[in-house]
Amino acid sequence: MANKTVTVKTSGGDYTSLAAAVTGEQLDLVTNTRILTIECYSLKDTATVSIDGYTTSSSYYIKITSPVGQRHLGIWNTGKYYLEPASGHPITIKEQNVTIEFLQISALDTNTAQYCIFDYISDANATIKIKNNIFKGPVVDSTPNSRGVYLYLSAATCVWYIYNNLFITFSGSAIVQDTYANQKLYAYNNTIVNSYRGFVRSTGDFIAINNLLASIGFTSYTYVGTFFTGSDYNASDNDDNIGIGGHNRVSQTFTFVGASDYHLNAADAGAIGYGVSDPGSGLFSDDIDGETRTGTWDCGADQHAAAVAKQDIGFLRKYKHYLRR
Amino acid sequence: MAEILFKAIDATNPDPDKDRRGCYKKGYPVVVMPDGHTWGKEEALPKFIIVKCTEVTVEQCKQYIESWNDNFSYTVVSQDAAKGIYTVRVQNDTANVSGLNRITLAKVEAFLTKWGCTGISFTSPYVQFTFKLWDVVRSDGFWGKENIDDFASFVLNSYDSTTGIGTITATVYNIPENAVLFTIKERGGTLISHSGNEYQFSIERSAIFELFKADVKHRTERTFCVRKFYISEADVNTVISAGGTVTLTKTQLLNKLKNKLTE
């Protein structure tokens, strides 16, 4: 059986919610030798999604994406697809092989904690990729402890790759690796802004490289726990250090393009050129906008105008998002 | 004012647990949309049927698309508050009438042990255990760390049995300072002083018990079945025969919806 692509659209598509698409396509993907791609087009989706009931493998997996032309451009945009349930965790992953990319997901419940991506994988050997998404929380405060990605259950044989994502305004943490979650987590080139905490690691291996953490509400909780060997090249605007690696930068001044546009401005002196190139050894080469990273990589989800003198084209970079609309 | 999308065919998985908790069967409701919703091409036969009901709102219908989840409740059977010792029972309030999804020892024993509980036993429909505050506050569960004994030692400085407030000194090794401070705060404690690797904090017994209950619920509660409500295969077949879409009154809809908890 061939690979299959289905669409989620307001009208004229295969489905009108991601939840229905995930339900309607439930199948043994391995036996049917199928990669299932679910493409989300511009709409506000309010139904919580639980990815479960499939059989997957590293070759036959579930990919949830927005197609080119339908993607956010690194800025939260209600004109594009966004998943915003009033309550409940927007996406709960119980399957072993899932990629979620180029989505906008918000957790705005101010009464009960929501987790944009909730790991509920009870099976071994999972490979999960969370990339190029924007996650948005309710407020910058300690309650209701909302989280961007909450690694809760998956075992030591599971691997999570979380890269090129933007996390905004989480009342809890951007990424949490919880007590009973023993997986290996690679967090590369994420930008976290205005969240109460940054990264929280309890038990598993948490490798953080090239991340940018700005305006963390509880300064000493920018990085919580002991991070794994290899973590390095992270940048924050406070004095909390991740505690491992010789190239991390603290007390930096970041300059973004705008108040709610977290692309790096040409004037930035805290993140541009301070990352390490290709931290994932070939895993990815783009930035949150899907643009190829060249030259020395920057910290965070956005790669500021690469391979060209930054100062010279800074103004183009600044306006590229408007030009592309 | 609402339209409900129901599965018209079974999804199956060879793993019986996954099949029950994750696979949508014929007659399971999937999503609810407002009246007049334009459905997608696949949101129709052969995969789905649509039930329209103008007498119920989307909000009213949302309860029918909930999963059948565990919901543990606790009962304190006896207590010696002065010593901070409690005998507690936990049971699953969402076992159905036939006893399906009752709590089992296997489901909670590991987590109760992590929290330092002792005397754990099972007598259907509940699990009973002894909860000692001093054991709990020194447990892996409280600190969120495996083998906490290898990383910390504890001294109980004082315990006021009237107020239930204890003062504890934790001497911690190889755990970053911010992780210790994080845990004390998350667990409802108040830091009194901190010098080197010694942390003195106070904590109130009800905070510990509430935290324990919340954590065990959080850690052990699962989705038992992907949906709690469903309509019968016969009713689905009737809608299929009618072309895949039917309009029902509120009374007709409620009569067709079956609750697995009452079976």
Boltz contact constraints between the chains, C-beta under 6 A:
constraints:
  - contact:
      token1: [A, 11]
      token2: [B, 38]
      max_distance: 6.0
  - contact:
      token1: [A, 13]
      token2: [B, 40]
      max_distance: 6.0
  - contact:
      token1: [A, 14]
      token2: [B, 40]
      max_distance: 6.0
  - contact:
      token1: [A, 14]
      token2: [B, 41]
      max_distance: 6.0
  - contact:
      token1: [A, 14]
      token2: [B, 42]
      max_distance: 6.0
  - contact:
      token1: [A, 15]
      token2: [B, 40]
      max_distance: 6.0
  - contact:
      token1: [A, 15]
      token2: [B, 42]
      max_distance: 6.0
  - contact:
      token1: [A, 15]
      token2: [B, 43]
      max_distance: 6.0
  - contact:
      token1: [A, 16]
      token2: [B, 39]
      max_distance: 6.0
  - contact:
      token1: [A, 16]
      token2: [B, 40]
      max_distance: 6.0
  - contact:
      token1: [A, 17]
      token2: [B, 31]
      max_distance: 6.0
  - contact:
      token1: [A, 19]
      token2: [B, 31]
      max_distance: 6.0
  - contact:
      token1: [A, 20]
      token2: [B, 30]
      max_distance: 6.0
  - contact:
      token1: [A, 20]
      token2: [B, 31]
      max_distance: 6.0
  - contact:
      token1: [A, 20]
      token2: [B, 43]
      max_distance: 6.0
  - contact:
      token1: [A, 23]
      token2: [B, 24]
      max_distance: 6.0
  - contact:
      token1: [A, 23]
      token2: [B, 30]
      max_distance: 6.0
  - contact:
      token1: [A, 24]
      token2: [B, 42]
      max_distance: 6.0
  - contact:
      token1: [A, 24]
      token2: [B, 47]
      max_distance: 6.0
  - contact:
      token1: [A, 26]
      token2: [B, 11]
      max_distance: 6.0
  - contact:
      token1: [A, 47]
      token2: [B, 31]
      max_distance: 6.0
  - contact:
      token1: [A, 52]
      token2: [B, 22]
      max_distance: 6.0
  - contact:
      token1: [A, 53]
      token2: [B, 11]
      max_distance: 6.0
  - contact:
      token1: [A, 53]
      token2: [B, 13]
      max_distance: 6.0
  - contact:
      token1: [A, 53]
      token2: [B, 22]
      max_distance: 6.0
  - contact:
      token1: [A, 53]
      token2: [B, 23]
      max_distance: 6.0
  - contact:
      token1: [A, 179]
      token2: [B, 144]
      max_distance: 6.0
  - contact:
      token1: [A, 202]
      token2: [B, 144]
      max_distance: 6.0
  - contact:
      token1: [A, 220]
      token2: [B, 178]
      max_distance: 6.0
  - contact:
      token1: [A, 224]
      token2: [B, 178]
      max_distance: 6.0
  - contact:
      token1: [A, 224]
      token2: [B, 179]
      max_distance: 6.0
  - contact:
      token1: [A, 224]
      token2: [B, 182]
      max_distance: 6.0
  - contact:
      token1: [A, 225]
      token2: [B, 179]
      max_distance: 6.0
  - contact:
      token1: [A, 226]
      token2: [B, 176]
      max_distance: 6.0
